[in-house]
Amino acid sequence: MFKIFFKIIIKGFFLAKKDMNYQALYRKHRPKNLKNIVGQNIIIQVLKNAIKYQKIHHCYLFSGDKGIGKTTLAKVFSKAINCSCFLAKEDCCANNNKDVCKSCAAIDQQATLDVVEIDGASYSGVDDIRELKKQLHYKSNLLKYKIYIIDEIHVLSSNAFNALLQILEEPSSNVVVFILITSEFNKIPKNILSRAQHFRLNNISYEDIQNRLKLIVSIENINISEEALQKISFYSNGSLRDSINLLDQVRSYKNDIIEEKDIVEILSIISEKKIAKLFHLLFQNDVKILISFLQEILESNINYVLFLNDFINFAFKKIINCYENPEENFHFLKKLNFQTKEKFFQKLSESQNNLKSSEHKKYLLIICFIQIHDLLTTQINVPKIENLNKINNNSLIKTKDTNFKKELFPKNNYNYNNIEKKEKTFKQAFLNDIINILISPNNEEINLICKGWKKLENYPIPKLAGIARLLYQSKALLINFNKEFLLSCENEEDYKILLKNDSRIQIEQILNAKRKLINKYFVILNKDWEKIIKPVYLKFLETKNKEDLNLNSFETDFYEKNSTLKLNEGIFIEKAKELFTSEKVKIIHE
């Protein structure tokens, strides 16, 4: 890896020596007018209209992540509002400088004092802002508007913000415009926000980055493959500047055609073929093979953070695709229950957070994958699959990748019926949901719920008042630390209403009105709570023995016949008819 960076630095040095006027690509291809700004169409249209209708605000705030064009937009906008021919033609500041007006030319050449760029980090004191206030009394020299661009505004001290607030409250004239820029919007005081027009710049889309890179490549005559451009676009994470810098870097690395493998080497990432194999090994019983393969990956000087990000992206896509794609060969992922999937991604997320600050990244990753292996193999085990060669390495970028899945999991090698036989019955799943609430009750939270339960009787929002009254007539029983809520109702009709899809949406809206109180809720009949579940629960509270939570005697036939799926069957059928037309929908009762 160090050889690669050394090679890039040496080649870059000779390029610079050969052409002393060499400019970094991101500076050379920085947009010079609003038309060339990438990925911010709505914001650009708003700013154009403000100029067109002469409704220029005295303060603008541009926020967003690094490398998406905040500073560039500020500079371009400062030219546009001073452009003498903007209303006639919006592309006065295009790359062809022959038709550029005097105002735009002066700003481009930095030949005017009417556009002042200030670095917030070195201008953060209250005295600096007071000095700025004195300068406001001087009229603009050449331009119509005097512009102050303050970058990284969030680093200003509290006293400096107060001094700036006084300026923004009562601007000295209507020809002074402040453009504030920040990458940490949460640090900006609310009283500043209320006096500025705020524009949140979006991360640049993958397609927009790729199109801009293609334009730069054609202008600069860079010989690069389509796959390599896709890789650069994907790993730039929405930052156009990062993608152009990476293109500049890889150009210094290689003279002839730049291929995907060159991007992989520079970024120190691994191929998706290996990620797919690692993902598959997590479902096999032999943990030694998993550890051996993982060590082989981690000893190849890879970027650990990017590796884990790629794995999370791969795993998430596979789990989603197994539902979306009927020809998907990862069908066994459907057999993972919700709790397992939640713990799987929770563990990966924790490792992702810990990885950045850890001094032992390699060992942290090994431990993480061993724990995940233990979690997954307790529920499902996939037989060994030897054919892992024919894999499309671009599927991290593309949404659909069914070809390599067919190679990875041939249909003949795996019998999915074995898993279906092990699938839990309705009764087991239903009782497990209740036991999960009984075993870890959050007494403090249920007390708060019960205190506010009376308010449901006369709920203030008319369209929710009906379901709120029905909820009030029910009993709030328990809630666990996963925010799974158990309540009981008086009769079977109330039960059916409470579980209908429309009612569920309204109930969650009511209970989560002020804060996220519940994730989901379960309903049982009062008689079943009093006669069966409550005695078992009280015994468990005395003994603290999980074995005492035995609900096998609980008859669940009524709940199975009136499950959420059965009660909302009509809704699903109607939706299917809307999507596929009535003639194509056939209802099969098993």
C-alpha positions as CSV (number, residue, x, y, z in Angstrom):
1,M,0.0,0.0,0.0
2,F,2.8,2.4,0.9
3,K,4.5,1.6,-2.5
4,I,1.3,2.7,-4.3
5,F,1.2,6.1,-2.4
6,F,5.0,6.6,-3.0
7,K,4.5,6.0,-6.7
8,I,1.6,8.5,-6.8
9,I,3.6,11.2,-5.0
10,I,6.7,10.7,-7.2
11,K,4.7,10.8,-10.4
12,G,2.7,13.8,-9.2
13,F,6.0,15.6,-8.5
14,F,7.3,15.1,-12.0
15,L,3.9,16.2,-13.5
16,A,4.0,19.4,-11.5
17,K,7.6,20.0,-12.5
18,K,6.7,19.4,-16.2
19,D,3.9,21.9,-16.0
20,M,4.3,24.5,-13.2
21,N,0.8,25.8,-13.9
22,Y,-0.8,22.5,-13.1
23,Q,-4.0,22.8,-11.2
24,A,-5.8,20.0,-9.2
25,L,-8.7,18.7,-11.2
26,Y,-11.3,19.8,-8.6
27,R,-10.1,23.4,-8.9
28,K,-9.8,23.3,-12.6
29,H,-13.3,22.0,-13.1
30,R,-15.0,24.0,-10.4
31,P,-18.4,25.4,-11.7
32,K,-18.3,29.0,-12.7
33,N,-22.1,29.6,-13.0
34,L,-25.3,28.4,-11.5
35,K,-26.0,26.2,-14.6
36,N,-23.0,24.0,-13.9
37,I,-23.7,23.3,-10.2
38,V,-24.4,19.6,-9.9
39,G,-27.2,17.9,-7.9
40,Q,-28.9,21.0,-6.3
41,N,-31.6,21.7,-8.9
42,I,-34.3,23.0,-6.5
43,I,-31.9,25.3,-4.6
44,I,-30.5,26.7,-7.9
45,Q,-34.1,27.4,-9.2
46,V,-35.0,29.3,-5.9
47,L,-31.8,31.4,-6.1
48,K,-32.4,32.2,-9.8
49,N,-35.9,33.3,-9.1
50,A,-34.7,35.5,-6.2
51,I,-32.3,37.3,-8.7
52,K,-35.0,37.4,-11.4
53,Y,-37.6,39.0,-9.2
54,Q,-35.1,41.1,-7.3
55,K,-35.8,39.5,-3.9
56,I,-32.3,39.2,-2.6
57,H,-32.2,38.3,1.1
58,H,-29.6,40.0,3.3
59,C,-28.4,36.6,4.7
60,Y,-28.1,33.1,3.3
61,L,-27.0,29.9,5.0
62,F,-25.7,27.0,3.0
63,S,-25.3,23.7,5.0
64,G,-24.4,20.1,4.1
65,D,-21.6,17.6,4.0
66,K,-18.1,18.2,2.7
67,G,-17.4,18.3,-1.0
68,I,-21.0,18.8,-2.3
69,G,-20.5,22.4,-3.4
70,K,-21.4,24.8,-0.6
71,T,-18.4,27.2,-1.1
72,T,-18.6,26.9,-4.8
73,L,-22.3,27.8,-4.7
74,A,-21.6,30.8,-2.5
75,K,-19.0,32.1,-4.9
76,V,-21.1,31.5,-8.0
77,F,-24.2,33.1,-6.4
78,S,-22.1,36.2,-5.4
79,K,-21.3,36.6,-9.1
80,A,-24.9,35.9,-10.3
81,I,-26.5,38.6,-8.1
82,N,-23.9,41.2,-9.3
83,C,-24.0,40.1,-12.9
84,S,-25.1,42.9,-15.2
85,C,-26.5,40.6,-17.8
86,F,-27.9,37.8,-15.7
87,L,-31.5,38.5,-16.5
88,A,-30.7,38.5,-20.3
89,K,-28.6,35.3,-20.2
90,E,-27.9,33.2,-17.2
91,D,-24.7,31.7,-18.5
92,C,-22.6,34.9,-18.5
93,C,-20.1,33.2,-16.2
94,A,-19.5,30.1,-18.4
95,N,-16.1,28.8,-19.2
96,N,-15.9,30.9,-22.4
97,N,-14.6,34.2,-20.9
98,K,-15.2,36.2,-24.1
99,D,-18.7,37.3,-23.2
100,V,-18.2,37.7,-19.4
101,C,-19.4,41.0,-18.0
102,K,-17.1,43.3,-16.0
103,S,-18.5,42.3,-12.6
104,C,-18.1,38.6,-13.2
105,A,-14.6,39.1,-14.6
106,A,-13.5,41.2,-11.6
107,I,-14.8,38.5,-9.2
108,D,-13.1,35.7,-11.2
109,Q,-9.8,37.6,-11.2
110,Q,-10.2,38.6,-7.5
111,A,-9.8,42.2,-8.6
112,T,-12.5,43.6,-6.4
113,L,-12.8,44.3,-2.6
114,D,-16.6,44.0,-2.8
115,V,-16.5,40.2,-2.3
116,V,-14.9,39.3,0.9
117,E,-14.2,35.6,1.8
118,I,-13.7,35.0,5.5
119,D,-12.5,31.7,7.1
120,G,-14.5,31.3,10.3
121,A,-11.8,29.4,12.0
122,S,-9.3,32.3,11.9
123,Y,-12.0,35.0,12.3
124,S,-13.9,33.5,15.3
125,G,-13.4,36.2,17.9
126,V,-15.8,38.9,18.9
127,D,-13.3,41.6,17.9
128,D,-13.1,40.3,14.4
129,I,-16.9,40.5,14.0
130,R,-16.8,44.1,15.4
131,E,-14.2,45.0,12.9
132,L,-16.4,43.5,10.2
133,K,-19.3,45.7,11.4
134,K,-17.2,48.8,10.9
135,Q,-16.4,47.8,7.3
136,L,-20.1,47.6,6.5
137,H,-20.4,51.4,6.5
138,Y,-18.3,51.6,3.4
139,K,-20.2,51.4,0.1
140,S,-19.4,48.9,-2.5
141,N,-16.9,50.1,-5.0
142,L,-17.5,48.3,-8.3
143,L,-20.4,45.8,-7.7
144,K,-24.0,46.3,-7.0
145,Y,-23.9,44.2,-3.8
146,K,-21.2,43.9,-1.3
147,I,-20.8,40.2,-0.4
148,Y,-19.4,38.6,2.8
149,I,-18.8,34.9,2.5
150,I,-18.1,33.4,6.0
151,D,-16.9,29.7,5.7
152,E,-17.2,27.3,8.6
153,I,-19.4,29.6,10.5
154,H,-20.1,27.0,13.2
155,V,-16.6,27.6,14.8
156,L,-17.4,31.1,15.9
157,S,-17.5,31.7,19.6
158,S,-20.8,32.5,21.4
159,N,-19.7,36.2,21.8
160,A,-18.9,36.4,18.1
161,F,-22.3,34.9,17.3
162,N,-23.9,37.6,19.4
163,A,-22.0,40.3,17.6
164,L,-23.0,38.8,14.3
165,L,-26.6,38.7,15.4
166,Q,-26.6,42.4,15.9
167,I,-25.4,42.9,12.3
168,L,-28.1,40.5,10.9
169,E,-30.9,42.1,13.0
170,E,-30.3,45.5,11.5
171,P,-28.2,45.4,8.4
172,S,-26.5,48.8,7.7
173,S,-27.8,48.9,4.1
174,N,-29.7,46.8,1.6
175,V,-26.7,46.3,-0.6
176,V,-24.8,44.0,1.8
177,V,-25.3,40.2,1.5
178,F,-24.0,37.7,4.0
179,I,-23.5,34.1,2.8
180,L,-22.8,31.7,5.7
181,I,-21.4,28.2,5.1
182,T,-21.4,25.3,7.6
183,S,-20.9,21.6,7.6
184,E,-22.2,21.3,11.1
185,F,-25.7,22.8,11.0
186,N,-26.6,21.7,14.6
187,K,-24.0,24.1,16.0
188,I,-25.6,27.2,14.5
189,P,-27.7,29.2,17.2
190,K,-31.4,29.3,16.5
191,N,-31.5,33.1,16.6
192,I,-29.0,33.2,13.7
193,L,-31.1,30.6,11.8
194,S,-34.2,32.6,12.1
195,R,-32.6,35.6,10.4
196,A,-31.2,33.7,7.4
197,Q,-32.6,31.8,4.5
198,H,-31.3,28.3,5.0
199,F,-30.6,25.9,2.1
200,R,-29.6,22.4,3.0
201,L,-27.5,21.0,0.1
202,N,-28.0,17.3,-0.7
203,N,-25.3,14.8,-1.2
204,I,-24.6,14.3,-4.9
205,S,-26.3,11.3,-6.4
206,Y,-24.3,8.4,-7.8
207,E,-25.6,9.1,-11.3
208,D,-24.7,12.8,-11.1
209,I,-21.2,12.1,-9.9
210,Q,-20.6,9.6,-12.7
211,N,-21.9,12.0,-15.4
212,R,-19.6,14.8,-14.1
213,L,-16.6,12.4,-14.0
214,K,-17.3,11.3,-17.6
215,L,-17.3,15.0,-18.7
216,I,-14.0,15.7,-16.9
217,V,-12.5,12.5,-18.4
218,S,-13.4,13.5,-21.9
219,I,-12.0,17.0,-21.5
220,E,-8.8,15.8,-19.9
221,N,-8.4,12.8,-22.2
222,I,-8.0,10.4,-19.3
223,N,-8.2,6.7,-20.4
224,I,-10.4,5.0,-17.8
225,S,-12.9,2.1,-18.0
226,E,-16.6,2.4,-17.2
227,E,-16.2,0.0,-14.2
228,A,-13.5,2.1,-12.7
229,L,-15.6,5.3,-13.0
230,Q,-18.5,3.4,-11.3
231,K,-16.2,2.4,-8.5
232,I,-14.9,5.9,-8.0
233,S,-18.5,7.3,-8.0
234,F,-19.7,4.7,-5.5
235,Y,-16.9,5.2,-2.9
236,S,-17.1,9.0,-3.0
237,N,-20.2,8.8,-0.7
238,G,-22.0,11.7,-2.3
239,S,-19.0,14.0,-2.4
240,L,-18.2,15.3,-5.9
241,R,-14.9,16.8,-4.7
242,D,-13.7,13.5,-3.2
243,S,-14.6,11.7,-6.5
244,I,-12.6,14.2,-8.6
245,N,-9.7,14.0,-6.1
246,L,-9.7,10.2,-6.4
247,L,-9.7,10.5,-10.2
248,D,-6.8,12.9,-10.0
249,Q,-5.0,10.5,-7.7
250,V,-5.5,7.4,-9.8
251,R,-4.4,9.4,-12.9
252,S,-1.0,10.0,-11.2
253,Y,-0.8,6.3,-10.4
254,K,-1.1,4.9,-13.9
255,N,-0.3,6.2,-17.4
256,D,-2.2,3.7,-19.6
257,I,-5.9,2.7,-19.2
258,I,-7.2,2.9,-15.6
259,E,-9.1,-0.2,-14.7
260,E,-11.3,-1.2,-11.7
261,K,-8.5,-3.1,-10.1
262,D,-6.4,0.1,-9.9
263,I,-9.2,1.7,-7.8
264,V,-9.4,-1.3,-5.6
265,E,-5.6,-1.1,-5.0
266,I,-5.6,2.6,-4.2
267,L,-8.6,2.4,-1.9
268,S,-7.3,-0.8,-0.2
269,I,-10.7,-2.5,-0.5
270,I,-11.5,-6.2,-1.3
271,S,-13.5,-7.7,-4.1
272,E,-17.2,-8.5,-3.6
273,K,-16.4,-12.1,-4.4
274,K,-14.6,-12.3,-1.0
275,I,-17.4,-10.4,0.7
276,A,-19.9,-12.9,-0.7
277,K,-17.9,-15.8,0.5
278,L,-17.5,-14.3,4.0
279,F,-21.2,-13.7,4.1
280,H,-21.9,-17.3,3.2
281,L,-19.4,-18.7,5.8
282,L,-21.3,-16.9,8.6
283,F,-24.2,-19.4,8.1
284,Q,-22.0,-22.6,8.2
285,N,-21.1,-24.4,11.4
286,D,-17.3,-24.6,10.9
287,V,-16.1,-21.4,12.7
288,K,-12.4,-22.3,12.0
289,I,-12.9,-21.9,8.3
290,L,-14.5,-18.5,8.9
291,I,-11.7,-17.3,11.1
292,S,-9.0,-18.5,8.7
293,F,-10.7,-16.8,5.8
294,L,-11.2,-13.6,7.8
295,Q,-7.6,-13.5,8.8
296,E,-6.5,-13.9,5.2
297,I,-8.6,-10.9,4.3
298,L,-7.5,-8.7,7.2
299,E,-3.8,-9.4,6.7
300,S,-3.8,-7.9,3.2
301,N,-3.4,-4.3,4.3
302,I,-7.0,-3.4,3.5
303,N,-9.0,-0.4,4.7
304,Y,-10.9,-1.9,7.7
305,V,-13.5,0.8,7.8
306,L,-14.3,0.5,4.1
307,F,-14.3,-3.3,4.4
308,L,-17.0,-3.2,7.1
309,N,-19.0,-0.6,5.3
310,D,-19.0,-2.8,2.2
311,F,-20.0,-5.9,4.2
312,I,-22.9,-4.0,5.8
313,N,-24.0,-2.8,2.4
314,F,-23.8,-6.3,0.9
315,A,-25.7,-7.9,3.8
316,F,-28.4,-5.3,3.8
317,K,-28.9,-5.6,0.1
318,K,-29.1,-9.4,0.2
319,I,-31.7,-9.4,3.0
320,I,-33.9,-6.8,1.2
321,N,-33.5,-8.5,-2.2
322,C,-34.6,-11.9,-0.9
323,Y,-38.1,-10.3,-0.5
324,E,-38.1,-8.1,-3.6
325,N,-36.7,-10.5,-6.1
326,P,-38.7,-13.8,-6.7
327,E,-35.7,-15.4,-8.5
328,E,-33.4,-14.6,-5.6
329,N,-31.4,-17.6,-4.5
330,F,-30.8,-16.4,-1.0
331,H,-34.2,-17.7,0.1
332,F,-32.8,-19.0,3.4
333,L,-32.5,-15.4,4.6
334,K,-36.3,-15.2,4.8
335,K,-36.1,-17.8,7.6
336,L,-34.2,-15.4,9.8
337,N,-36.7,-13.9,12.3
338,F,-36.9,-10.2,13.0
339,Q,-35.0,-10.3,16.3
340,T,-32.0,-12.1,14.7
341,K,-31.9,-9.6,11.8
342,E,-32.1,-6.7,14.3
343,K,-29.2,-8.2,16.4
344,F,-27.2,-8.9,13.3
345,F,-27.2,-5.3,12.1
346,Q,-27.0,-3.9,15.6
347,K,-23.7,-5.8,16.2
348,L,-22.3,-4.6,12.9
349,S,-23.3,-1.0,13.7
350,E,-21.6,-1.2,17.1
351,S,-18.5,-2.5,15.5
352,Q,-18.6,0.2,12.9
353,N,-18.7,2.9,15.7
354,N,-16.0,1.2,17.8
355,L,-13.7,0.6,14.8
356,K,-12.8,4.3,14.3
357,S,-11.3,4.7,17.8
358,S,-9.9,1.2,18.3
359,E,-6.2,0.5,18.2
360,H,-6.9,-3.2,17.6
361,K,-9.1,-3.0,14.6
362,K,-8.2,-6.4,13.2
363,Y,-9.1,-8.3,16.5
364,L,-12.2,-6.2,17.0
365,L,-13.5,-7.3,13.5
366,I,-12.6,-11.0,14.1
367,I,-14.5,-11.0,17.5
368,C,-17.5,-9.2,15.8
369,F,-17.8,-11.8,13.0
370,I,-17.4,-14.7,15.5
371,Q,-20.3,-13.3,17.5
372,I,-22.4,-12.9,14.4
373,H,-21.6,-16.4,13.3
374,D,-22.8,-17.7,16.7
375,L,-26.0,-15.7,16.4
376,L,-26.8,-16.9,12.9
377,T,-25.9,-20.6,13.1
378,T,-28.1,-21.1,16.1
379,Q,-31.1,-20.5,13.9
380,I,-30.1,-21.6,10.4
381,N,-27.3,-23.6,8.8
382,V,-26.4,-23.5,5.1
383,P,-24.5,-26.4,3.5
384,K,-21.0,-25.7,2.0
385,I,-21.0,-24.4,-1.5
386,E,-17.8,-24.7,-3.5
387,N,-18.5,-22.7,-6.6
388,L,-17.7,-19.1,-5.7
389,N,-15.8,-18.1,-8.8
390,K,-18.4,-16.5,-11.1
391,I,-19.4,-13.4,-9.3
392,N,-20.2,-10.0,-10.7
393,N,-17.8,-7.6,-8.9
394,N,-20.0,-4.6,-9.8
395,S,-23.1,-5.7,-7.8
396,L,-22.2,-3.5,-4.9
397,I,-23.0,-0.6,-7.2
398,K,-25.9,-2.1,-9.1
399,T,-29.3,-2.7,-7.5
400,K,-30.0,-6.1,-9.0
401,D,-27.4,-8.9,-9.3
402,T,-29.2,-12.2,-9.8
403,N,-26.5,-13.7,-12.1
404,F,-23.9,-14.2,-9.5
405,K,-26.5,-15.4,-6.9
406,K,-27.4,-18.3,-9.2
407,E,-23.7,-19.3,-9.3
408,L,-23.3,-18.8,-5.6
409,F,-26.3,-20.9,-4.5
410,P,-27.2,-23.5,-7.1
411,K,-30.7,-24.8,-6.7
412,N,-29.7,-28.4,-6.7
413,N,-27.4,-28.0,-3.7
414,Y,-29.9,-26.8,-1.2
415,N,-33.3,-28.1,-0.1
416,Y,-35.3,-25.2,1.4
417,N,-38.0,-27.6,2.6
418,N,-35.8,-28.6,5.5
419,I,-36.0,-25.0,6.9
420,E,-39.7,-24.8,6.3
421,K,-40.2,-27.9,8.5
422,K,-38.3,-26.1,11.3
423,E,-40.3,-22.9,11.0
424,K,-42.2,-22.0,14.1
425,T,-45.9,-22.5,14.4
426,F,-48.2,-19.6,15.0
427,K,-48.7,-20.6,18.6
428,Q,-45.0,-20.7,19.3
429,A,-44.4,-17.3,17.7
430,F,-47.5,-15.8,19.4
431,L,-46.4,-17.1,22.9
432,N,-42.8,-16.0,22.3
433,D,-43.9,-12.4,21.6
434,I,-45.9,-12.4,24.9
435,I,-43.1,-14.0,26.9
436,N,-40.6,-11.4,25.6
437,I,-42.7,-8.7,27.2
438,L,-43.3,-10.6,30.4
439,I,-39.6,-11.4,30.9
440,S,-38.3,-7.8,30.8
441,P,-41.0,-5.4,31.8
442,N,-40.3,-1.7,32.0
443,N,-42.2,-0.7,35.1
444,E,-41.3,3.0,34.9
445,E,-42.6,3.3,31.4
446,I,-45.9,1.4,32.0
447,N,-46.6,3.7,35.0
448,L,-46.1,6.8,32.8
449,I,-48.5,5.2,30.2
450,C,-51.1,4.5,32.8
451,K,-51.0,8.0,34.2
452,G,-51.8,9.5,30.7
453,W,-54.3,6.8,29.8
454,K,-57.3,8.9,31.1
455,K,-56.6,11.5,28.3
456,L,-57.6,9.0,25.7
457,E,-61.3,9.2,26.8
458,N,-61.6,12.7,25.3
459,Y,-58.9,12.8,22.7
460,P,-58.6,16.3,21.1
461,I,-58.1,15.2,17.5
462,P,-61.5,14.3,15.9
463,K,-60.3,11.8,13.4
464,L,-58.5,9.8,16.1
465,A,-61.1,10.2,18.8
466,G,-62.9,7.0,18.0
467,I,-60.0,4.7,18.2
468,A,-58.6,6.6,21.2
469,R,-61.9,5.9,23.1
470,L,-61.6,2.2,22.2
471,L,-58.0,2.2,23.4
472,Y,-59.1,3.9,26.6
473,Q,-61.6,1.1,27.2
474,S,-58.8,-1.4,26.9
475,K,-56.2,-2.1,29.6
476,A,-52.5,-1.1,29.3
477,L,-50.8,-4.2,30.8
478,L,-47.0,-4.2,30.2
479,I,-44.3,-2.8,28.0
480,N,-40.7,-4.1,27.8
481,F,-37.4,-2.4,27.1
482,N,-37.7,-3.0,23.4
483,K,-40.9,-0.9,23.5
484,E,-43.2,-3.9,22.8
485,F,-46.5,-3.1,24.3
486,L,-49.1,-5.5,25.6
487,L,-52.8,-4.5,26.2
488,S,-56.0,-6.4,26.7
489,C,-59.6,-5.7,25.5
490,E,-63.0,-6.8,26.7
491,N,-64.4,-8.8,23.7
492,E,-63.6,-10.3,20.4
493,E,-65.1,-7.5,18.3
494,D,-62.8,-4.9,20.0
495,Y,-59.9,-7.2,19.4
496,K,-60.6,-7.4,15.7
497,I,-60.9,-3.6,15.4
498,L,-57.6,-3.0,17.4
499,L,-55.7,-5.2,15.0
500,K,-56.9,-3.8,11.7
501,N,-54.3,-2.1,9.7
502,D,-56.0,1.4,9.8
503,S,-56.4,1.1,13.6
504,R,-52.8,0.0,14.1
505,I,-51.6,3.1,12.2
506,Q,-53.8,5.4,14.3
507,I,-52.9,3.8,17.6
508,E,-49.2,4.1,16.9
509,Q,-49.8,7.7,15.9
510,I,-51.6,8.4,19.2
511,L,-49.2,6.6,21.5
512,N,-46.1,8.1,19.7
513,A,-47.5,11.6,19.5
514,K,-44.9,13.2,21.8
515,R,-42.1,10.7,21.7
516,K,-41.4,7.2,20.4
517,L,-43.2,5.3,23.1
518,I,-43.8,2.0,21.4
519,N,-42.4,0.0,18.5
520,K,-45.3,-2.4,18.2
521,Y,-48.2,-3.6,20.3
522,F,-49.9,-7.0,21.0
523,V,-53.5,-7.5,22.1
524,I,-55.1,-10.3,24.2
525,L,-58.5,-10.8,25.6
526,N,-59.1,-9.8,29.3
527,K,-60.3,-13.3,30.2
528,D,-57.1,-14.9,28.9
529,W,-55.0,-12.3,30.8
530,E,-56.8,-12.9,34.1
531,K,-57.1,-16.7,34.0
532,I,-53.9,-17.8,32.2
533,I,-51.2,-15.2,31.7
534,K,-51.4,-13.1,34.8
535,P,-51.0,-16.1,37.3
536,V,-48.0,-17.3,35.3
537,Y,-46.5,-13.8,35.3
538,L,-47.0,-13.3,39.1
539,K,-45.3,-16.6,39.8
540,F,-42.4,-15.6,37.6
541,L,-42.1,-12.3,39.5
542,E,-41.7,-14.3,42.7
543,T,-39.2,-16.9,41.5
544,K,-37.4,-15.0,38.7
545,N,-37.2,-18.4,37.0
546,K,-37.7,-18.3,33.2
547,E,-39.0,-21.9,33.2
548,D,-42.1,-20.7,35.2
549,L,-43.2,-18.7,32.1
550,N,-44.9,-21.7,30.7
551,L,-47.9,-20.8,28.6
552,N,-48.3,-24.1,26.7
553,S,-51.8,-24.5,28.1
554,F,-52.9,-21.3,26.4
555,E,-55.2,-22.1,23.5
556,T,-54.4,-19.7,20.7
557,D,-57.0,-20.9,18.1
558,F,-59.0,-17.6,18.3
559,Y,-55.8,-15.5,17.8
560,E,-54.7,-17.6,14.9
561,K,-58.0,-17.3,13.1
562,N,-58.0,-13.5,13.8
563,S,-54.3,-12.8,13.2
564,T,-53.2,-9.5,11.7
565,L,-52.7,-11.2,8.4
566,K,-56.2,-12.7,8.3
567,L,-57.9,-9.5,9.5
568,N,-56.2,-7.4,6.8
569,E,-56.5,-10.0,4.0
570,G,-59.1,-7.9,2.2
571,I,-56.7,-4.9,2.1
572,F,-53.9,-7.0,0.6
573,I,-56.2,-8.4,-2.0
574,E,-57.4,-4.9,-3.0
575,K,-53.8,-3.7,-3.3
576,A,-52.9,-6.7,-5.4
577,K,-55.8,-6.0,-7.7
578,E,-54.7,-2.4,-8.1
579,L,-51.2,-3.5,-9.0
580,F,-51.9,-6.5,-11.2
581,T,-55.6,-6.0,-12.3
582,S,-58.4,-8.2,-11.0
583,E,-58.1,-10.8,-13.7
584,K,-54.5,-11.7,-12.7
585,V,-55.2,-12.1,-9.0
586,K,-56.1,-15.5,-7.8
587,I,-56.9,-16.1,-4.1
588,I,-55.7,-19.5,-2.8
589,H,-56.8,-20.7,0.6
590,E,-54.5,-23.2,2.2
